[in-house]
Amino acid sequence: MSKKLVAYFSASGVTKSVAERIAKVANADLFEIKPTMPYTNADLDWRDKTSRSSVEMSNPDSRPKIANKLDNMADYDTVLIAYEDESKQTIKDILRTIEPQKVAIIIGPEGGIAEEEVKKLKENGAKAVSLGKRILRTETAAMTALSMMIYEYEM
């Protein structure tokens, strides 16, 4: 039996609903990445350039601190990080070299995953991959990654 994981970050709940559907269809474990400070409605007002979410999207140094971590990351043979700054390795490159067993794909928040977080994940065996040339919204990145897996493995 393969061990799959859908890890998600959802400030507004939109990504949560997408992640839940993906996990159900893929028969995968579900893990919510939580910020240390929960978001308020004012934080999520994208029309306000000074709102927390707007600042986080435009300033990599202001990404939210993470309150929890996945304790059983070693249970997955392959952990992939969808990382917009990865230019050498695509998700297709990796998917073509591994069996479709125990794969976890980490999709970060709007504005991307902080470089220090990617470094820590790589130190723990994760591989950064590109989902293509476009910068995708979080919910689109999750569906794109899953679609690529389904296509590659003909699930």
Secondary structure, DSSP 8 states (H G I E B T S, - for coil): ----EEEE--SSSHHHHHHHHHHHHHT-EEEE--BSS---TTTT-TTSTTSHHHHHHH-GGG---B----TTGGGSSEEEEE-TT--S-BHHHHHTTS-SSSEEEEE--TT---HHHHHHHHHTT-EEEB--SS---HHHHHHHHHHHHHHHHT-
